[in-house]
């Protein structure tokens, strides 16, 4: 795996799906835009168009999560747990938005994997799912 430092020093995205790709949007050949400091939280450091893009990304993510909540609620009400096309569609939409959150460098796969481990431990303790 190529390091983030190496990919940054190269100065452009190769488009080959590198896990540590520092460019925005990720995995787009020739892209040179990147966030040099992942810890940035002030939106004022972004250009106005990039701020609009990030706002749109987060709003659509919220909408897709709400649609998944609605589909899950309806699945419970109607006892449609299996072969539920609507539920599958909404889960797929949320996964797509998670991929985009990663591409725009708002979340990292490493951090998400750590959070999954934490959640699985909580589920083992507080639920019968595992």
N, C-alpha and C positions, 0 to 999 in steps of 0.2 A: 504494500500500500504506500502510495506517495504521501509525503507529509504535507500539511497545510503550508508550511514555510517554503518548501520546494515549489509547490504550485503557485504560491504568491510571487516568488522570485521569477518564475517563468514569465509572468505578466499577462497571460491570456488563458482562456479556457480551451482545452483540447476537444471538449464535447464527448468524451468517452465515459462519462458517469463516475468520475473519481469520487470516492466516499468523502474525502476532505475538501472538495471543491470550494474555494473561497469566493467564487464569482456569482454575480446576480444578473439574470436568473441562472441557476446552476445548470451545468451540462449543456451549455449553448456555445458551440464552437465559435471562437473568435471574441467572445465577450471579455471585456477588460474592466467592467464595473465591479467593484467589490467593496465590502465593508472591512476596512483594515482592523478595526477594533470591535470584536463581537460584543463587547460589554456596553456599547453605546445604547443609551436609552433616550436621549434627547432627540426628538423628531426634527428639531431645528437644524441638525447636522445633515439632514437629507435634503435633496432638492424638492421643489414643490410637486413635481410630477411623481417622484418616487414616494413622497408622502401620500399622495392620492392613491397610488397603486397599493401601498401597504394598508391604507384605510379600507380600500375596496376588498383586499384579500381578507382582512379580519371581519368585515361585515358579512361577506359571503360565507365565511367559515361559521359565524354565529348562526346565520340563516340555515345552513345545512345541518348544524347540530340540532337546531329547533325542529327541523323536519324529521330527523332521526328520532327525537323524543316523541314526536307525534305518531310516527309509524310504530314505535315500540308500544306506546300506549294503546293504539288500536289493535295491535297483535294480541295484547293481553285481554282487552275487552271482547274481542271476537274469537279468542282461543285459536289464533292462526299463527302457531309457532314455527312450523316447518313449511318449506316450499313457499315462503312468503316473499313474493317478488318485490313488493313495496319496501319491505324491511331490507332486502338485499340491495335494492337501488339506493336507499338512503345511507346504508353503511358504506357502499362504494363511493358515494358523493363525499362523505366525511373523510374517507381515506384519501381521496383525491386532494381535498383541501389540506390535509396533513402533509402530503407530499409537497404541495405548493408552499406551505409554511416553511418546510425544510429548504426548498429551492431558494426562497427569499431570505434564508439564513436567520429566520426568527426562532427556529428550534433546531437542535442537532439530534441525529439518530442516537448518539451516545447518551445524551441527557434523557431522551425518551426511553431508551432501554433501561436506564437506571430507575426511572419513574415506574416502568412496568414491573420491575422487581419489587419495588416498594409496595405497589398496589397488590401484587400477587401475595405478598406476605400478609397484608391486611385482610385480604379475602380468606386466606387460610385460617386466620384468627377469628374473623367475625361472620363468616358465611359457611354454607355447606357446599359451595360450588367446587371447591378443590379438596 
